[in-house]
């Protein structure tokens, strides 16, 4: 069946997830951390306790959920080759533990009709087993060929636009031609990112990098420049995926401080913006 707009509000089952030190380390190297990021990329460096990147929230426990349905499974059927990530937000209530069990529950927050495509918005709340908030996420996926039911087109217009001046911080991070093969081991095995034939079904000349991998690279730059790599100072990150990134591209992250504990940002490959409408909050 096609997408079902009446699925808005549907809850996924509350499911137990878990992760450990190795999961956090694998994620760190999947978003390019290495020699200069030993507190994230190693667990046994002298006088350097392991800590976890805030953006790990988008994959934590992805391979370990207990039985139960997800919210996305209730929106109807669609061709996964036509799905791309539209936007992603995370809100941290505390630093992510190196190892933990937690309870996650998601919901279909919205579905928007773009005519020749649909946008599905999923919100997810993650708490400790004792019920204390850890983080929440909000993600939107863009599904080509699934619109046209006459529904609400959703919000539009500029958000989090950079001011008309030079950025306060600018960092360029290099991705590897093989980046997707490492990042996928954190949970997203979508062949769009590794299989040339599947990528061709989606209209791409070759496999593209995971949007959330580019998001993780961007988060690394934001954390370093805005919070001095102190994860307890990093609270929120939101952004829209504007254009595909290819493995091997160099990502330039530009940040503008726009208030106390607030910055807007973009990520570009050369002159092409690949992540925009970015907002980070920190202390």
N, C-alpha and C positions, 0 to 999 in steps of 0.2 A: 504494500500500500504506500501512497505518497506521505509526505509530512502531514501531521495532524495538529493544527493550530490549537485544538482544545487541550493539548498536553501542557500548556502553560500552567505553572503551579504544581505540576506533578513532582512528587518527591521520589528520589531514589531511596533504597533501603539504607539504614545506618549500617555501615560495614567497618569491621576492624582492619586497620592497616598497620604495617610495621616497617621499620628500616633500621639499618645499622651503620657502623662506621664505614664499612666498605662501600655501601650504597652512596654515602655522601662523598667519599673520595672519588668514586667513579663518575659521579655527576660533576665534580669539580674539574677533573681532567677533560670531561666531555664539553665543558665550556671554556677550555683553554688554560686552566690554571696549571702551574708547574713550579719552576724554580723560585719565582718571585712571590709565590703564594703558599708557602709551606704550611701555614696554619690551616689552610683549606685542602691542600693536596697531599698532606702526609699526616700520620697519626703518631709518629715516633721520633719527631725531631726534638732535640734537646731544648728544654725550656720553652716549648711551643705547643701548648695544648691544641688539639684539633677543634675547629669550629666549623660551622656549616653555612654555606651561602644562603642568604634569604630566598633567592629564587629557586632553591631546591624544593620549595613548597609546591611548585607546579608538577613535580614528579614523585615526591616522597610517597613510598608505599604503593606505587603503581603496579608492582608485580605481586602484591601480597593481600589484596582485599579478600575478606571472607565472603561467603556466598551471598548473593542478593543482586537485585537489579540496579542499574545506574539510571540516573535521570535521562541521559541521552538515549538510552535504549527504548524510551517511551515516546519519542517524537515521531516515529514512523520510519519507513525505509527510504534509503537514498543510495546513490552511487558514491562510495568513499573516494573514488578518484576525482570527484568533483568538489571535494571538501578542502578548504584551506582555512588556516587559523586567521581570524579577523582581528581580535584584540585580546589582551590579557591584563588582569590586575591582580595584585596580591596585597593583603594587609596582614602584617605580622603583629601579634599581641605579645610576643616574647621571642627571644632567640630560639631557633629550631634546635632541639637536642640532637646530639651525635647519634644516639640510639634510643628508640622508643616504640611503644605501641600506642595507637590512637584510634579514635572513632571519627569516621568521615561520613557526611551525609550531603548529597547534592540535590538540587532542584532545578527545574526548567523555569528560569526567571522571565524569559520573553522569547517571542518568535516574531520576526519582522518580514514582511513581504516586499521584496525589492523588484518584483515583476518577473525578471528572468532568473532570479536567485532568491534564496532565503537566508536569513541570519537567525541562528539559534543561540540564546544566551543561557549559560549554565553557571549557577553559583554553588559553591562548595564550602561547607564549614567543617573545620577539623578541630577536635578537642582531645584532651587527654582522656584516658580511660575513666578518670575521676570526674570528668566533665568540665575541666578548665579550658578556656579558649587557647588555641595555639595560633591558628591563622585562618583566613578566609581567602577564597579566590573567586574571580568572576572572569569567565572567558566567553568569547563569541566566536562562532564558526560560520563561515560564509560558504553556502552550498549552491553551486551553480545548477541551474535547471530545475530548481524546486520551488520557485515562487509562483505567483499568479492566482492566489486564492482570494485576492481582494482585501487583504488585511492591512493593518497599520504598517507604514513604511519605516517607522522608528525615528529616533533622533537623527539630526543631520546638522551640518555646519561646523565651523572651526572650534576646536577645543585645545586648551593648553598650548597656544601659539607662542613661539619664542618672541621676545622683544626685538625691536629693530636696532640691534647693536651686536658687537662681537660677543661670543660666548665667554662665560667666566672660566670654563674648563673645556679642554678638548683632548681626547685620548683616542688613539688608533690601535686597535687590536687585530691581529692577523689570525684568520681561521685557516685550518689545514684543508688540503684537497680531500682528505679522508675523514674530516670532522664528523660527518653524519654517521660513520660506522662506529665511532666511539659513543657519540651522544645517544644513539638508538638503544644502547644497552641499559640506559636509565629508564626505559619503559615504552617509548614510542617506536614500535616496529613497523610503522606505516611504510610500505615499499615505495611510496612516492619519493622517499629520500635516498633510496639505494638501487632501485630496479629501473633501468632505462625504459623498459617496455611499459611499465606501470606509469612512469612519469609522462610518457608520450600520450597515454590515455587522458591525462589531465591537461594536455596542451603544452607541455614543457619539453624543450630540446634535450634535457638531461635532468637527472635527479636534483632537486633543490634541497637546500639546508633546512632543517626543522626551524620553523619560526621561533619556537621556544628555545632553541640553541642560540640564535641571534639575540633573543631576549636575555638569556643567561650571560652572554658576553657583555651586553649592555649593562646588566645589573652589576657585573664585576667592576666596570668602569665607574658607575654611580657610587657604589659602596666605597671604592678607594678614594674618589675625589671629594665626595660630599660628607662621608662619615669616617674617613681615615681607616677603613677596613674594620671598624668596630660594629659588629652585627647588632649590638644592643641599641645602637643609634639609628638604625635603618627601619622605617615603619611601613612605608607604602610605596608601591610602584605600579603605574598603569601606562599602557601604550597601545597603539594601533599598528598592525602590520601593513605597511603601505606598498611593499614591492618585494618580490622574492630575492633571496640571497643564495648565491651559489657557493658550494664548498670551495675554499681557497680565496674567497673575497676578503679584503681588509675592511674592517668596520670602524668608522670614525664616529665617536659619540661626542656630541656637543651639549653642554649644559649651561643654562642661564639661571642664576639665583633670582627668584622673583618675590621673595618674602622670607620671613623668619622660618627656617626649617622647610622651605619649599623651593623646588627647582623644576623647570620644564626642560625637556631634552628631545633631541632627535638622534637617529643613527643613520649614517649614509655609507654607501659604497661609491667612492668617487663623488660625483655631483648628484647622484641619485639617492633620494631619501628612501630608506627601507623600513624604518620605524619612525612614526611621528605621533603627535598628540600625547607626548610623554609627560608624566608628572611623577615626581618623587618627593616624599616627605621624610624628614630625618631630624635628629636633635643633636 
